Amino acid sequence: MLDLLDYPHGISALDAGLGRPRLTAIHLIVHGGRVAIVDTGAAHSVPRVLAALATKGLAPEAVEYVILTHVHLDHAGGAGALMRVLPNAKLTAHPRGARHMIAPDRLIAGTIDVYGEAHMQATYGEVVPVPEERVIETGEGTRLALGDRVLHFFDAPGHARHHVVIHDPYAGAVFTGDTFGLAYSELDDPAHRYIFPTTSPTQFDPAAAHRSVDRIAGLADTVYVTHYGAVHDVAARAADLHRLIDAHAALALAHRHDGAVRHERLRAGIVQLAIGEAERRGWQARRDEVLHLMNDDIELNAQGLGCWLDALPPQ
C-alpha cells in the first residue's frame, strides 16, 4: 500500500519501503506541475515513486530534479534506477558524492564493508550508474529553479563530508537528509517529535555537525528529515542534537584506548543515551521497545564513533 503523507507547499513524504514502515522518506516537491524528488530510497522504491506521481496526476516527464542529500545507499541507492524512468530529470549531488553516482563501485564496496554483502543485496539491490551528462554537482551556494521556486544548496558536513541540505524559502523549510538526525515516528507523542543524532560510519565529525545544526536552525522553522518527515520546533530540536552530539563524542573519547572491548563499551554507552532520552522525553514506548526500535542505529552509531576515534591524531 502506498504511504504518501502530504504537507503544505506541495511537499509530500513517500515511504521508500526500506525496512519497517516510515523508516525512510522520499520527499516530493511539486510546484506548478513540476517536480523535484529529494532522496530516492533503493531500486525497489522506484515503483512507489511512479505510483505517487500518478496519484498526483503527474507523469514521469514532470520530474526535473532528483536531489541527493548525500550518497549513502538508503538515500541514493535507487537513484540510477529512478533516473532510467524519468526522461527529463537531472540528478544532483555534492561534488564529493557525484562521482560515486556515475561510477558506484567504491560506494558499493564501502556499503558492503559496513553491512555485509548479503544485507547490501537484500536491502538495496542493484545500484545502477547514472550517465555523467545527467549529473549536476550541487555544492555550497548552488541554486536550482523549479519554475519560480528556487532551491538553495548548502554544504552540511558532520554526518558525511559529501552532505548538502536544501533550503526551500518558498516553504520555509530545509531538507536535511541525516544532518539534523533521526526522528522516530513510533516514539512521538501527539505534540512533539524527538531527534537522535546519527554518527554512523565513516565520516562523523562532531565539530562540523554542531556547525551544520546551527546553520539549519538559522534557516527555517521546519525541517524534513529522511528518517522521517516533517520536524517543527527546530530551535528546541537543535538544542537536543547539540547535547546528544556532545554526549556521543564524550562517550567515544572516554573509551578511546579500550582496545578489543571498545566497540561493546561504545554500544553500551549509546544504549544508555537512548534510555536516558526515553526517560527525559517520555517516549511512547517501553524500554525494550525503544531498544528494539533503535538497535540498528545504536550499532551504526557505535561503529561510526569507532571510525572517528581511529581518524584522530595519535595521542
C-alpha positions in Angstrom: 0.0 0.0 0.0 1.3 3.5 -0.9 2.1 5.6 2.1 2.1 9.2 1.0 2.0 11.9 3.6 1.1 15.4 2.3 2.4 18.6 3.9 1.8 22.2 2.9 3.5 23.9 0.0 3.4 20.9 -2.3 5.7 18.8 -0.2 5.0 15.1 0.4 6.8 12.3 2.2 6.6 8.9 0.5 7.6 5.7 2.3 10.5 4.2 0.4 9.7 0.7 1.6 13.1 0.1 3.3 12.6 -1.9 6.5 9.8 -1.0 8.8 7.1 1.5 7.8 8.1 5.2 7.8 11.8 4.5 8.3 13.0 6.2 5.1 11.2 9.0 3.3 11.4 10.1 -0.3 10.3 13.7 -0.4 8.5 15.1 -3.3 8.3 18.8 -4.1 5.5 19.7 -6.6 5.2 23.2 -7.9 3.4 24.4 -10.9 3.2 20.9 -12.4 7.0 20.5 -12.0 8.6 18.0 -9.6 11.8 17.7 -7.6 12.5 14.5 -5.7 14.7 14.6 -2.6 16.5 11.3 -1.9 15.5 8.0 -3.6 15.5 5.0 -1.3 16.6 1.8 -3.1 16.0 0.4 -6.6 12.8 -1.3 -5.4 11.4 2.1 -4.3 11.1 3.1 -8.0 7.5 1.7 -8.5 6.4 3.6 -5.3 7.7 6.9 -6.8 5.9 6.3 -10.1 2.7 5.4 -8.2 3.0 8.6 -6.1 3.4 10.7 -9.2 0.4 9.0 -10.8 -1.7 9.7 -7.6 -1.0 13.3 -8.1 -1.8 13.3 -11.8 1.8 13.7 -12.8 3.8 11.9 -15.5 7.4 10.8 -15.1 8.3 13.6 -17.6 7.3 16.2 -15.0 10.3 15.4 -12.8 13.0 18.0 -13.3 15.4 17.0 -10.5 16.3 14.0 -8.4 18.2 15.6 -5.5 20.5 13.6 -3.2 21.3 15.0 0.2 24.2 12.5 0.2 25.1 9.2 -1.4 24.6 6.7 1.4 22.5 4.0 -0.2 19.4 4.4 1.9 19.3 7.9 0.4 20.8 7.3 -3.1 20.8 3.6 -3.9 17.7 3.9 -6.1 19.0 7.0 -8.0 20.3 5.2 -11.1 17.2 3.0 -11.5 14.9 6.0 -10.9 16.7 8.1 -13.5 16.1 5.5 -16.1 12.3 6.1 -15.9 12.4 9.9 -15.5 13.5 11.0 -19.0 13.8 14.8 -18.3 15.3 14.7 -14.8 18.8 15.7 -13.8 20.5 14.1 -10.8 22.1 16.5 -8.2 24.7 15.6 -5.7 27.5 17.2 -3.7 30.8 17.4 -5.7 32.3 14.8 -3.4 29.4 12.4 -4.0 28.5 12.9 -7.6 31.4 10.8 -8.9 30.0 7.8 -6.9 26.7 8.0 -8.7 28.5 8.0 -12.1 30.8 5.1 -11.1 29.3 3.5 -7.9 31.8 0.6 -7.4 33.6 2.2 -4.4 30.2 3.2 -2.9 29.0 -0.4 -3.2 32.2 -1.7 -1.7 32.1 0.7 1.3 28.5 -0.3 2.0 29.4 -4.0 1.9 32.2 -3.2 4.4 29.7 -1.7 6.8 26.7 -4.0 6.4 27.9 -7.2 4.7 27.2 -8.3 1.1 24.0 -10.3 1.9 22.4 -7.3 3.7 23.6 -5.0 0.9 21.9 -7.0 -1.8 18.7 -7.8 0.1 18.2 -4.2 1.2 19.4 -2.1 -1.8 19.5 -4.4 -4.8 21.3 -3.3 -7.9 23.0 0.1 -7.8 22.8 1.5 -11.3 25.3 4.1 -12.6 23.9 7.5 -13.7 25.2 8.9 -17.0 27.7 11.7 -16.4 25.8 14.2 -18.6 22.7 13.9 -16.4 24.5 14.8 -13.2 24.7 18.3 -11.7 27.2 19.0 -8.9 25.4 21.0 -6.2 27.9 22.3 -3.7 27.8 25.3 -1.4 25.8 28.2 -3.0 24.2 26.3 -5.8 20.7 27.4 -6.7 18.2 25.4 -8.8 14.9 26.7 -10.1 11.7 24.7 -10.0 9.7 27.1 -12.0 9.7 30.3 -9.9 10.6 28.3 -6.8 14.3 28.5 -6.1 16.1 25.8 -4.0 19.3 26.8 -2.2 22.1 24.3 -1.5 24.4 24.4 1.5 27.3 22.2 2.5 26.4 20.4 5.7 29.2 18.1 6.9 29.1 16.3 10.2 27.3 13.1 9.2 29.2 12.9 5.9 31.6 15.2 4.2 29.6 14.9 0.9 26.3 16.1 2.5 24.2 19.0 1.4 21.0 20.4 2.8 18.4 22.1 0.6 16.7 25.3 1.8 13.3 25.9 0.3 12.4 29.5 1.1 9.0 29.2 -0.6 8.1 26.6 2.1 10.2 28.0 4.9 11.8 24.6 5.2 15.1 22.7 4.9 15.5 19.2 3.6 18.2 17.8 5.9 18.9 14.2 5.0 20.7 12.9 8.1 22.5 16.1 9.2 19.6 17.0 11.5 19.4 13.5 13.0 16.7 10.8 13.1 13.0 11.3 14.1 11.3 8.1 15.1 7.6 8.2 14.3 6.9 5.3 16.7 8.3 7.4 19.7 6.5 10.6 19.1 3.6 11.9 21.2 0.8 13.9 19.6 2.5 17.3 20.4 6.2 16.6 19.8 8.8 14.9 17.7 12.1 13.8 19.1 15.5 13.7 17.5 18.5 11.4 17.9 21.8 12.0 16.1 23.3 9.6 13.6 27.0 9.1 13.9 27.2 6.2 11.5 30.3 5.3 9.6 32.6 6.7 8.3 32.7 10.5 8.4 31.2 11.6 11.7 32.7 14.9 12.8 31.2 16.4 15.9 32.6 20.0 15.4 31.2 20.1 11.8 27.9 18.5 13.0 27.4 21.3 15.5 28.1 24.0 12.9 25.7 22.3 10.4 22.9 22.0 13.0 23.3 25.7 13.9 23.1 26.7 10.2 20.0 24.7 9.6 18.3 26.1 12.7 19.1 29.6 11.4 17.3 28.9 8.1 13.8 27.7 8.8 11.2 26.6 11.4 10.5 23.3 9.7 12.9 20.6 8.6 12.2 17.5 6.6 14.4 14.6 7.7 14.8 11.5 5.5 14.1 9.4 8.7 11.3 10.5 8.8 9.3 13.5 7.6 8.5 17.0 9.0 10.0 18.2 12.3 8.9 21.5 13.8 10.2 23.5 16.8 13.6 23.4 15.1 15.4 25.5 17.8 14.5 23.1 20.5 15.4 20.1 18.5 18.7 21.7 17.6 19.4 22.1 21.3 18.7 18.4 21.7 21.1 17.5 18.9 23.9 19.7 20.3 23.5 18.0 23.7 23.5 14.5 22.2 26.3 15.1 19.8 28.4 16.2 22.7 27.4 13.1 24.7 28.3 10.8 21.8 31.7 12.5 21.4 32.4 12.4 25.2 31.5 8.7 25.3 33.8 7.9 22.4 36.8 9.8 24.0 36.2 8.1 27.3 36.7 4.7 25.6 39.3 5.7 23.1 42.0 3.4 24.4 39.8 0.4 25.4 41.2 -1.9 22.7 39.2 -5.0 21.8 36.3 -4.1 24.1 35.9 -0.6 22.8 33.1 -1.3 20.4 31.0 -3.1 23.0 31.5 -0.3 25.5 30.6 2.3 22.9 27.5 0.4 22.1 26.5 0.0 25.8 27.0 3.8 26.3 24.8 4.6 23.4 22.1 2.3 24.8 22.3 4.3 28.0 21.9 7.6 26.0 18.8 6.2 24.3 17.3 5.1 27.6 18.1 8.5 29.1 16.3 10.2 26.2 13.3 7.9 26.6 13.1 8.9 30.3 13.7 12.6 29.7 11.2 12.9 26.9 8.6 10.4 27.9 8.8 8.4 24.7 5.6 6.5 24.0 7.2 3.0 24.2 8.6 0.7 26.8 12.4 0.4 27.3 12.6 -2.9 25.5 10.6 -1.4 22.6 12.8 1.6 22.4 16.0 -0.5 22.3 14.5 -2.9 19.7 13.4 0.0 17.5 16.8 1.8 17.8 19.0 -1.3 17.7 20.4 -0.9 14.2 21.1 2.8 14.7 22.8 2.1 18.0 25.1 -0.3 16.3 25.8 2.0 13.4 26.5 4.9 15.8 28.9 2.8 17.7 30.7 1.9 14.5 30.8 5.5 13.4 32.3 6.6 16.7 35.0 4.0 16.3 35.8 5.3 12.8 36.0 8.9 14.2 38.4 7.7 17.0 40.6 5.9 14.6 40.9 9.0 12.4 42.0 11.2 15.3 45.7 12.1 15.6 47.6 9.7 17.8 47.6 10.5 21.5 
